[in-house]
Amino acid sequence: MAETTADFGAGEDGLRPVKPLEAELLVVTGMSGAGRSTAADALEDHGWYVVENLPPQMLGTLADLVSHAPQSIPRLAVVVDVRSKGLFTDIRTALGALAASGVAFRVLFLDANDNDLVRRFEQGRRPHPLQGGGRILDGIAAERELLQELRDSSDVVLDTSGYNVHGLATAITELFSETGPVALRLNVTSFGFKYGLPVDANYVADVRFIPNPHWVPQLRPLTGLDKGVSDYVLEAEGVKNFVDRYVMALEPVLDGYRRENKHYATIAVGCTGGKHRSVAVAMEISKKLAQFPRVTVTTTHRDLGRE
């Protein structure tokens, strides 16, 4: 995944996130091969107490223990994967019981595209735990179907496609290394439709209605990060109005996320190739969203380095 990033915004006091007053519980799950072990290592490096391969039935017991001694274990991450016995029948019950008990927790779901998952299993020379006598792709498809509901209800869905170990560790650090969680973290990512939709997108904006700088010879070799392209895109008829109205439409959504204790969302902005229009518009949307209170915005450009 070719990617560049830029950070906007800050915590509630304008400088840093607010330190939590109670223990944090993070449930880490997702597709096999999407990087749970790497994520666990990164969390441990940043002060989280990590429990791997915990049976879902024990989530409530562990959460109760931590909630009564937040000073001892202020940040607990529990990794649950497909090999945990009874995952698919018990994880929903376990998470529902946690919610009913009033224990504050978040669910991090790690995902990746099929090609990357296949490559990782082949490089590791190991079968997918659900493939049985079939292909790796068969196991991936079965797992996607089983985990779809859990993915849809997760607080954070992180697409690890294209990441190596270091890239994933960096992404986990950006999300969870602060002294406390910001109220809401947004990732605005540009992409090219011809390379497919980002799998972790909560909202998708299509900016292919804007005149394409690709057809302007002096702008073609540049990107949306260059002023000439950015000016060309943002000054096109209707673009500033579109950006203003799109950001305005997101305001009640962000308020709803706060009420529902949702801490992370991805807003994807797409053009044909992910080089010019989507990059410029994503940067502009990020700047405006960063003006909202208690919001941190990260901007990524998924397809910027592609030909």
C-alpha positions in Angstrom: 0.0 0.0 0.0 1.7 3.2 -1.1 0.8 5.7 1.5 1.6 9.1 2.8 0.2 10.6 6.0 -0.5 13.9 7.6 -1.9 14.6 11.0 -4.4 17.3 12.0 -6.1 18.3 15.2 -5.5 17.5 18.8 -7.2 16.4 22.0 -9.9 18.1 24.0 -7.5 20.7 25.5 -6.0 21.5 22.1 -2.7 19.9 23.0 -3.1 16.2 23.9 -5.7 13.5 24.6 -7.2 13.3 28.1 -6.0 10.6 30.4 -8.8 8.1 31.2 -10.0 7.7 34.7 -10.7 3.9 34.4 -9.1 0.9 32.8 -9.2 0.4 29.1 -10.2 -2.9 27.6 -9.4 -3.6 23.9 -10.6 -6.8 22.2 -8.4 -7.5 19.2 -9.7 -9.9 16.6 -10.0 -10.2 12.8 -9.0 -12.3 9.8 -6.3 -14.9 10.2 -3.1 -13.5 8.6 -4.2 -9.9 9.1 -1.6 -9.2 11.8 -3.0 -9.9 15.2 0.3 -11.1 16.6 2.1 -8.0 15.3 -0.6 -5.8 16.7 -0.3 -7.5 20.1 3.5 -6.9 20.1 3.0 -3.3 19.3 0.4 -2.8 22.0 2.7 -4.5 24.5 5.5 -2.1 23.5 3.3 0.8 24.5 2.3 -0.3 27.9 -0.7 -2.5 27.3 -1.0 -5.8 29.2 -1.7 -8.3 26.4 -3.5 -11.7 26.7 -3.4 -13.7 23.5 -5.7 -16.6 22.4 -8.1 -16.0 25.3 -11.3 -18.1 25.0 -14.3 -15.8 24.6 -16.0 -17.3 27.6 -13.3 -15.8 29.9 -13.7 -12.2 28.6 -16.2 -11.3 31.3 -14.1 -12.7 34.2 -10.9 -10.9 33.0 -12.8 -7.7 32.4 -14.3 -7.8 35.9 -10.9 -8.4 37.4 -9.4 -5.4 35.6 -12.3 -3.1 36.3 -11.9 -3.6 40.0 -8.1 -2.9 39.9 -7.6 -0.3 37.1 -4.4 1.0 38.7 -2.8 -2.5 38.4 -3.7 -3.1 34.8 -4.9 0.3 33.3 -4.7 -0.9 29.7 -5.6 -4.5 28.8 -5.7 -5.9 25.3 -7.3 -9.4 24.7 -6.5 -11.2 21.4 -9.2 -13.6 20.2 -8.7 -15.5 17.0 -10.3 -18.2 14.8 -8.5 -21.0 16.6 -10.2 -20.1 19.9 -12.7 -22.9 20.6 -16.3 -21.7 20.3 -15.3 -18.3 18.9 -18.2 -17.9 16.5 -20.9 -19.1 18.9 -19.5 -17.4 22.0 -17.8 -14.1 21.1 -21.1 -12.3 20.4 -22.5 -13.5 23.8 -19.3 -12.5 25.6 -19.3 -9.0 24.1 -23.0 -8.6 24.8 -22.4 -9.6 28.4 -19.6 -7.1 28.7 -21.8 -4.3 27.4 -24.6 -5.2 29.7 -22.2 -5.2 32.7 -21.1 -1.6 32.0 -17.5 -2.5 31.4 -16.0 0.0 28.9 -14.3 -1.7 25.9 -13.5 -1.4 22.3 -13.2 -4.0 19.5 -10.3 -3.7 17.0 -10.9 -5.8 13.9 -7.9 -6.4 11.6 -8.7 -7.1 8.0 -6.8 -7.4 4.7 -7.6 -8.1 1.0 -7.6 -11.7 -0.2 -4.4 -11.4 -2.2 -2.4 -10.2 0.8 -3.8 -12.8 3.1 -2.9 -15.6 0.6 0.6 -14.2 0.1 1.2 -14.1 3.9 0.0 -17.7 4.4 2.2 -18.9 1.4 5.2 -17.0 2.8 4.7 -18.6 6.2 4.2 -22.0 4.6 1.2 -22.7 6.7 -2.5 -23.5 5.9 -5.4 -21.4 6.7 -7.1 -22.8 9.9 -10.4 -23.1 8.0 -9.3 -24.4 4.6 -9.5 -28.0 5.5 -8.7 -30.0 2.3 -9.4 -27.0 0.1 -7.4 -23.9 -1.0 -6.2 -21.1 1.2 -8.8 -18.9 -0.6 -11.6 -21.3 0.5 -10.5 -20.9 4.2 -10.4 -17.1 3.8 -13.9 -17.0 2.2 -15.3 -19.2 5.0 -13.7 -17.0 7.7 -15.0 -13.8 6.1 -18.6 -15.1 6.1 -18.3 -16.2 9.8 -16.7 -12.9 10.9 -18.8 -10.4 8.9 -21.2 -9.6 11.7 -18.4 -9.1 14.2 -16.5 -6.9 11.7 -19.6 -4.7 11.1 -20.1 -4.1 14.8 -16.4 -3.4 15.7 -15.3 0.0 16.9 -12.1 0.1 14.8 -11.6 -1.8 11.5 -8.0 -1.6 10.3 -7.1 -2.6 6.8 -3.6 -4.0 6.9 -3.3 -4.7 3.2 0.1 -3.7 1.9 1.6 -3.4 5.4 4.8 -5.1 6.5 5.4 -5.8 10.2 6.8 -2.3 10.7 4.0 -0.5 8.9 1.4 -2.3 11.0 3.2 -1.6 14.2 3.3 2.1 13.2 -0.5 2.1 12.5 -1.2 0.5 15.9 1.1 3.0 17.6 -0.8 5.9 16.0 -4.1 4.5 17.2 -3.4 3.3 20.7 -0.1 4.7 22.1 -1.5 7.9 23.6 -1.9 8.4 27.4 -5.6 8.2 26.8 -8.0 8.0 23.9 -9.1 11.0 22.0 -12.9 11.4 21.7 -12.9 10.6 18.0 -10.1 9.7 15.5 -10.8 10.0 11.8 -8.8 8.7 8.9 -9.5 10.5 5.6 -8.0 8.4 2.9 -7.7 9.1 -0.9 -7.9 6.1 -3.3 -8.4 5.1 -6.9 -11.6 3.4 -7.9 -9.7 1.3 -10.4 -7.8 -0.3 -7.6 -10.9 -1.1 -5.5 -12.7 0.4 -2.5 -10.8 0.5 0.8 -12.2 -2.4 2.9 -12.3 -0.3 6.1 -14.2 2.7 4.7 -17.2 3.9 6.7 -18.1 6.6 4.2 -17.1 6.9 0.5 -17.1 10.2 -1.4 -16.8 10.0 -5.2 -15.0 13.0 -6.7 -14.9 11.8 -10.3 -17.3 14.7 -11.2 -14.4 17.1 -11.0 -12.4 17.9 -14.2 -9.4 15.5 -14.2 -5.9 17.1 -14.1 -4.6 14.0 -15.8 -5.7 15.6 -19.1 -3.7 18.8 -18.4 -0.1 18.0 -19.7 1.7 20.2 -17.2 -0.3 18.8 -14.3 -0.3 15.1 -15.3 3.1 14.2 -13.6 2.2 16.0 -10.4 -0.1 14.9 -7.6 -2.9 16.4 -5.5 -0.3 17.4 -2.9 1.2 19.9 -5.4 -0.2 23.4 -5.2 -0.9 23.6 -9.0 -3.0 20.5 -8.9 -4.7 21.4 -5.6 -5.7 24.8 -6.9 -6.9 23.3 -10.2 -9.1 20.8 -8.3 -10.4 23.0 -5.5 -11.2 26.0 -7.8 -13.2 23.9 -10.2 -16.9 24.8 -10.3 -18.9 23.4 -7.4 -16.0 21.7 -5.6 -15.7 24.1 -2.6 -19.5 23.9 -2.1 -19.3 20.1 -2.3 -16.5 20.0 0.4 -18.4 22.4 2.7 -21.6 20.5 2.4 -20.0 17.1 2.8 -18.2 18.1 6.0 -21.5 19.7 7.3 -23.3 16.5 6.6 -20.8 14.6 8.7 -21.3 16.8 11.8 -24.3 14.9 13.1 -22.6 11.6 12.3 -19.6 12.5 14.4 -21.9 13.6 17.3 -23.6 10.2 17.0 -20.3 8.4 17.1 -19.5 10.2 20.4 -22.8 9.2 21.9 -22.3 5.6 20.9 -18.7 5.6 22.2 -17.3 4.9 18.7 -13.7 6.2 18.6 -12.5 5.6 15.0 -13.9 6.0 11.5 -12.5 6.0 7.9 -13.7 8.4 5.3 -12.6 7.4 1.8 -12.4 9.9 -1.1 -12.0 8.4 -4.5 -11.2 9.4 -8.0 -10.1 7.2 -11.0 -6.5 6.6 -10.1 -6.1 8.1 -6.6 -3.4 10.6 -7.7 -4.9 14.0 -8.3 -8.5 14.8 -7.4 -9.1 12.5 -4.5 -5.8 13.5 -2.9 -6.5 17.3 -3.1 -10.1 16.9 -1.8 -9.1 14.5 1.0 -6.6 17.1 2.2 -9.2 19.8 2.2 -11.8 17.7 4.0 -9.2 16.7 6.6 -8.4 20.4 7.3 -12.1 21.2 7.8 -12.8 18.1 10.0 -9.8 19.0 12.2 -11.6 22.1 13.2 -14.3 20.1 15.0 -13.7 19.8 18.8 -12.2 16.6 20.3 -11.3 15.2 16.9 -7.9 14.0 15.6 -7.6 13.6 11.8 -5.0 11.5 9.9 -4.9 11.8 6.2 -3.5 8.8 4.1 -3.2 8.4 0.3 -3.5 4.8 -0.5 -2.7 4.8 -4.2 -0.5 7.8 -4.5 2.6 5.9 -5.5 0.9 3.7 -8.1 1.5 4.3 -11.8 
